[in-house]
């Protein structure tokens, strides 16, 4: 994936056919990338985003987002990624040819403190990582945002709680 020309839908980042994974540190991100290469993924299949790069991506997305971006969860995901990036999280965007490969990618990344792993399809974006202390999921909407499965509903609370564990 080309970071200079990322896949966009309705003005926001939407890498269909990829899994977007967040990590609390560059070291965790790097270790996960090495483990993913051991699955047979090539350098072109794995794109690394630093926290700063993701913050810039999110800022650009928020500037150009159209009203249609808020109909699905794309805009909410962008905002959640921005919260994580503000906390110093790093990201991998990994090509996944099918659902089975997406699950393998998430399972491989999880031991490296992966917080989130979202598989982007054309119509559905699936969360592939759950944590034992996640709150029950409630309805998501453009007004409520992405359900972070925390008491406050904020992604930052989820990340801070996980990072302390």
Phi and psi in degrees as GROMACS dihedral restraints (atoms count N, CA, C in turn):
[ dihedral_restraints ]
;  ai    aj    ak    al  type     phi  dphi    fc
    3     4     5     6     1   -92.5    20    10
    4     5     6     7     1   111.8    20    10
    6     7     8     9     1   -64.6    20    10
    7     8     9    10     1   -26.1    20    10
    9    10    11    12     1   -74.9    20    10
   10    11    12    13     1   -19.5    20    10
   12    13    14    15     1  -139.6    20    10
   13    14    15    16     1    66.3    20    10
   15    16    17    18     1   -69.5    20    10
   16    17    18    19     1   156.2    20    10
   18    19    20    21     1   -67.6    20    10
   19    20    21    22     1   127.2    20    10
   21    22    23    24     1  -125.5    20    10
   22    23    24    25     1   140.4    20    10
   24    25    26    27     1  -135.2    20    10
   25    26    27    28     1   124.5    20    10
   27    28    29    30     1    54.9    20    10
   28    29    30    31     1    32.6    20    10
   30    31    32    33     1    91.8    20    10
   31    32    33    34     1    -5.0    20    10
   33    34    35    36     1  -123.9    20    10
   34    35    36    37     1   157.3    20    10
   36    37    38    39     1   -57.2    20    10
   37    38    39    40     1   122.4    20    10
   39    40    41    42     1  -147.9    20    10
   40    41    42    43     1    87.3    20    10
   42    43    44    45     1   -84.2    20    10
   43    44    45    46     1    75.9    20    10
   45    46    47    48     1   -56.3    20    10
   46    47    48    49     1   136.7    20    10
   48    49    50    51     1    82.2    20    10
   49    50    51    52     1    16.8    20    10
   51    52    53    54     1  -132.9    20    10
   52    53    54    55     1   160.1    20    10
   54    55    56    57     1  -112.5    20    10
   55    56    57    58     1   128.3    20    10
   57    58    59    60     1  -102.5    20    10
   58    59    60    61     1   121.5    20    10
   60    61    62    63     1  -122.3    20    10
   61    62    63    64     1   135.5    20    10
   63    64    65    66     1  -110.4    20    10
   64    65    66    67     1   143.3    20    10
   66    67    68    69     1  -134.2    20    10
   67    68    69    70     1   143.9    20    10
   69    70    71    72     1   -70.4    20    10
   70    71    72    73     1   -15.0    20    10
   72    73    74    75     1  -147.3    20    10
   73    74    75    76     1   161.8    20    10
   75    76    77    78     1   -65.1    20    10
   76    77    78    79     1   -33.6    20    10
   78    79    80    81     1   -63.8    20    10
   79    80    81    82     1   -45.1    20    10
   81    82    83    84     1   -61.5    20    10
   82    83    84    85     1   -43.5    20    10
   84    85    86    87     1   -59.1    20    10
   85    86    87    88     1   -46.1    20    10
   87    88    89    90     1   -64.3    20    10
   88    89    90    91     1   -44.1    20    10
   90    91    92    93     1   -62.6    20    10
   91    92    93    94     1   -41.2    20    10
   93    94    95    96     1   -65.4    20    10
   94    95    96    97     1   -40.5    20    10
   96    97    98    99     1   -60.9    20    10
   97    98    99   100     1   -41.0    20    10
   99   100   101   102     1   -64.1    20    10
  100   101   102   103     1   -42.0    20    10
  102   103   104   105     1   -64.7    20    10
  103   104   105   106     1   -37.0    20    10
  105   106   107   108     1   -68.7    20    10
  106   107   108   109     1   -35.1    20    10
  108   109   110   111     1   -63.8    20    10
  109   110   111   112     1   -30.6    20    10
  111   112   113   114     1   -67.3    20    10
  112   113   114   115     1   -19.2    20    10
  114   115   116   117     1   -77.0    20    10
  115   116   117   118     1    -7.2    20    10
  117   118   119   120     1   102.4    20    10
  118   119   120   121     1     5.4    20    10
  120   121   122   123     1   -76.6    20    10
  121   122   123   124     1   137.5    20    10
  123   124   125   126     1   -90.0    20    10
  124   125   126   127     1   172.6    20    10
  126   127   128   129     1   -58.2    20    10
  127   128   129   130     1   -34.7    20    10
  129   130   131   132     1   -73.1    20    10
  130   131   132   133     1   -15.2    20    10
  132   133   134   135     1   -88.7    20    10
  133   134   135   136     1   -12.6    20    10
  135   136   137   138     1  -125.4    20    10
  136   137   138   139     1   120.7    20    10
  138   139   140   141     1  -116.2    20    10
  139   140   141   142     1   128.7    20    10
  141   142   143   144     1   -99.1    20    10
  142   143   144   145     1   135.3    20    10
  144   145   146   147     1  -121.0    20    10
  145   146   147   148     1   126.5    20    10
  147   148   149   150     1   -75.4    20    10
  148   149   150   151     1   171.3    20    10
  150   151   152   153     1   -60.8    20    10
  151   152   153   154     1   -42.5    20    10
  153   154   155   156     1   -64.4    20    10
  154   155   156   157     1   -41.9    20    10
  156   157   158   159     1   -62.8    20    10
  157   158   159   160     1   -40.3    20    10
  159   160   161   162     1   -69.6    20    10
  160   161   162   163     1   -38.0    20    10
  162   163   164   165     1   -60.2    20    10
  163   164   165   166     1   -41.7    20    10
  165   166   167   168     1   -66.6    20    10
  166   167   168   169     1   -40.6    20    10
  168   169   170   171     1   -61.4    20    10
  169   170   171   172     1   -45.4    20    10
  171   172   173   174     1   -63.2    20    10
  172   173   174   175     1   -44.2    20    10
  174   175   176   177     1   -59.7    20    10
  175   176   177   178     1   -43.1    20    10
  177   178   179   180     1   -64.9    20    10
  178   179   180   181     1   -41.7    20    10
  180   181   182   183     1   -61.7    20    10
  181   182   183   184     1   -45.2    20    10
  183   184   185   186     1   -64.5    20    10
  184   185   186   187     1   -31.5    20    10
  186   187   188   189     1   -70.1    20    10
  187   188   189   190     1   -38.6    20    10
  189   190   191   192     1  -103.9    20    10
  190   191   192   193     1     0.0    20    10
  192   193   194   195     1   -58.6    20    10
  193   194   195   196     1   135.6    20    10
  195   196   197   198     1   -93.6    20    10
  196   197   198   199     1   169.6    20    10
  198   199   200   201     1   -59.2    20    10
  199   200   201   202     1   -30.5    20    10
  201   202   203   204     1   -67.4    20    10
  202   203   204   205     1   -23.9    20    10
  204   205   206   207     1   -64.4    20    10
  205   206   207   208     1   -23.4    20    10
  207   208   209   210     1   -89.4    20    10
  208   209   210   211     1    -4.1    20    10
  210   211   212   213     1   -71.2    20    10
  211   212   213   214     1   -38.1    20    10
  213   214   215   216     1   -99.9    20    10
  214   215   216   217     1  -152.9    20    10
  216   217   218   219     1  -101.6    20    10
  217   218   219   220     1     2.0    20    10
  219   220   221   222     1   -56.0    20    10
  220   221   222   223     1   -47.7    20    10
  222   223   224   225     1   -67.2    20    10
  223   224   225   226     1   -39.4    20    10
  225   226   227   228     1   -63.2    20    10
  226   227   228   229     1   -38.5    20    10
  228   229   230   231     1   -65.6    20    10
  229   230   231   232     1   -41.0    20    10
  231   232   233   234     1   -59.2    20    10
  232   233   234   235     1   -45.2    20    10
  234   235   236   237     1   -63.2    20    10
  235   236   237   238     1   -42.0    20    10
  237   238   239   240     1   -63.7    20    10
  238   239   240   241     1   -41.3    20    10
  240   241   242   243     1   -63.0    20    10
  241   242   243   244     1   -36.1    20    10
  243   244   245   246     1   -64.1    20    10
  244   245   246   247     1   -40.8    20    10
  246   247   248   249     1   -61.3    20    10
  247   248   249   250     1   -44.1    20    10
  249   250   251   252     1   -65.8    20    10
  250   251   252   253     1   -43.5    20    10
  252   253   254   255     1   -61.5    20    10
  253   254   255   256     1   -36.9    20    10
  255   256   257   258     1   -64.3    20    10
  256   257   258   259     1   -24.6    20    10
  258   259   260   261     1   -88.0    20    10
  259   260   261   262     1     1.5    20    10
  261   262   263   264     1    95.8    20    10
  262   263   264   265     1    10.5    20    10
  264   265   266   267     1   -71.1    20    10
  265   266   267   268     1   146.4    20    10
  267   268   269   270     1  -112.3    20    10
  268   269   270   271     1   158.9    20    10
  270   271   272   273     1  -132.8    20    10
  271   272   273   274     1   149.0    20    10
  273   274   275   276     1  -117.2    20    10
  274   275   276   277     1   138.7    20    10
  276   277   278   279     1  -116.6    20    10
  277   278   279   280     1   114.4    20    10
  279   280   281   282     1  -120.0    20    10
  280   281   282   283     1   129.0    20    10
  282   283   284   285     1   -66.6    20    10
  283   284   285   286     1   131.2    20    10
  285   286   287   288     1  -131.3    20    10
  286   287   288   289     1   110.8    20    10
  288   289   290   291     1   -69.0    20    10
  289   290   291   292     1   -23.8    20    10
  291   292   293   294     1  -156.5    20    10
  292   293   294   295     1   176.6    20    10
  294   295   296   297     1   -62.2    20    10
  295   296   297   298     1   -38.4    20    10
  297   298   299   300     1   -64.1    20    10
  298   299   300   301     1   -43.4    20    10
  300   301   302   303     1   -65.1    20    10
  301   302   303   304     1   -38.2    20    10
  303   304   305   306     1   -60.1    20    10
  304   305   306   307     1   -43.0    20    10
  306   307   308   309     1   -64.3    20    10
  307   308   309   310     1   -41.5    20    10
  309   310   311   312     1   -62.7    20    10
  310   311   312   313     1   -40.3    20    10
  312   313   314   315     1   -61.4    20    10
  313   314   315   316     1   -47.6    20    10
  315   316   317   318     1   -63.7    20    10
  316   317   318   319     1   -42.8    20    10
  318   319   320   321     1   -63.5    20    10
  319   320   321   322     1   -36.3    20    10
  321   322   323   324     1   -70.8    20    10
  322   323   324   325     1   -37.5    20    10
  324   325   326   327     1   -79.5    20    10
  325   326   327   328     1   -28.9    20    10
  327   328   329   330     1   -52.8    20    10
  328   329   330   331     1   -44.0    20    10
  330   331   332   333     1   -64.1    20    10
  331   332   333   334     1   -11.8    20    10
  333   334   335   336     1   -99.7    20    10
  334   335   336   337     1    35.9    20    10
  336   337   338   339     1    64.7    20    10
  337   338   339   340     1    28.8    20    10
  339   340   341   342     1   -61.0    20    10
  340   341   342   343     1   126.7    20    10
  342   343   344   345     1   -85.8    20    10
  343   344   345   346     1   -49.2    20    10
  345   346   347   348     1  -132.0    20    10
  346   347   348   349     1   150.2    20    10
  348   349   350   351     1  -145.7    20    10
  349   350   351   352     1   105.0    20    10
  351   352   353   354     1  -109.1    20    10
  352   353   354   355     1   124.6    20    10
  354   355   356   357     1   -94.2    20    10
  355   356   357   358     1   118.2    20    10
  357   358   359   360     1   -90.1    20    10
  358   359   360   361     1   114.7    20    10
  360   361   362   363     1  -104.1    20    10
  361   362   363   364     1  -179.6    20    10
  363   364   365   366     1   -63.6    20    10
  364   365   366   367     1   -40.2    20    10
  366   367   368   369     1  -118.6    20    10
  367   368   369   370     1   -19.3    20    10
  369   370   371   372     1  -128.1    20    10
  370   371   372   373     1   138.8    20    10
  372   373   374   375     1  -115.7    20    10
  373   374   375   376     1   115.3    20    10
  375   376   377   378     1  -104.1    20    10
  376   377   378   379     1   130.8    20    10
  378   379   380   381     1   -80.3    20    10
  379   380   381   382     1   126.6    20    10
  381   382   383   384     1  -103.8    20    10
  382   383   384   385     1    -9.0    20    10
  384   385   386   387     1  -118.5    20    10
  385   386   387   388     1   126.5    20    10
  387   388   389   390     1  -120.0    20    10
  388   389   390   391     1   152.8    20    10
  390   391   392   393     1  -118.6    20    10
  391   392   393   394     1   146.1    20    10
  393   394   395   396     1   -57.5    20    10
  394   395   396   397     1   -29.0    20    10
  396   397   398   399     1   -99.0    20    10
  397   398   399   400     1    16.1    20    10
  399   400   401   402     1   -65.0    20    10
  400   401   402   403     1   141.8    20    10
  402   403   404   405     1   -73.6    20    10
  403   404   405   406     1   158.4    20    10
  405   406   407   408     1   -59.9    20    10
  406   407   408   409     1   142.7    20    10
  408   409   410   411     1   -74.0    20    10
  409   410   411   412     1   141.2    20    10
  411   412   413   414     1  -120.8    20    10
  412   413   414   415     1   174.1    20    10
  414   415   416   417     1   -59.5    20    10
  415   416   417   418     1   141.1    20    10
  417   418   419   420     1  -107.2    20    10
  418   419   420   421     1   151.1    20    10
  420   421   422   423     1  -157.0    20    10
  421   422   423   424     1   167.2    20    10
  423   424   425   426     1   -58.6    20    10
  424   425   426   427     1   -34.5    20    10
  426   427   428   429     1   -74.7    20    10
  427   428   429   430     1   -43.7    20    10
  429   430   431   432     1   -78.8    20    10
  430   431   432   433     1   -29.3    20    10
  432   433   434   435     1    87.0    20    10
  433   434   435   436     1  -170.0    20    10
  435   436   437   438     1   -70.1    20    10
  436   437   438   439     1   137.2    20    10
  438   439   440   441     1   -77.9    20    10
  439   440   441   442     1   106.6    20    10
  441   442   443   444     1   -80.0    20    10
  442   443   444   445     1    -5.2    20    10
  444   445   446   447     1    60.3    20    10
  445   446   447   448     1    42.9    20    10
  447   448   449   450     1  -128.8    20    10
  448   449   450   451     1   162.2    20    10
  450   451   452   453     1   -57.1    20    10
  451   452   453   454     1   -38.8    20    10
  453   454   455   456     1   -83.7    20    10
  454   455   456   457     1   -18.1    20    10
  456   457   458   459     1    80.9    20    10
  457   458   459   460     1     6.7    20    10
  459   460   461   462     1   -97.1    20    10
  460   461   462   463     1   137.6    20    10
  462   463   464   465     1   -63.5    20    10
  463   464   465   466     1   -36.4    20    10
  465   466   467   468     1   -61.9    20    10
  466   467   468   469     1   -38.3    20    10
  468   469   470   471     1   -63.2    20    10
  469   470   471   472     1   -42.2    20    10
  471   472   473   474     1   -60.5    20    10
  472   473   474   475     1   -48.1    20    10
  474   475   476   477     1   -64.5    20    10
  475   476   477   478     1   -42.9    20    10
  477   478   479   480     1   -66.1    20    10
  478   479   480   481     1   -38.8    20    10
  480   481   482   483     1   -64.1    20    10
  481   482   483   484     1   -43.3    20    10
  483   484   485   486     1   -69.2    20    10
  484   485   486   487     1   -39.8    20    10
  486   487   488   489     1   -66.0    20    10
  487   488   489   490     1   -31.5    20    10
  489   490   491   492     1   -74.1    20    10
  490   491   492   493     1   -24.7    20    10
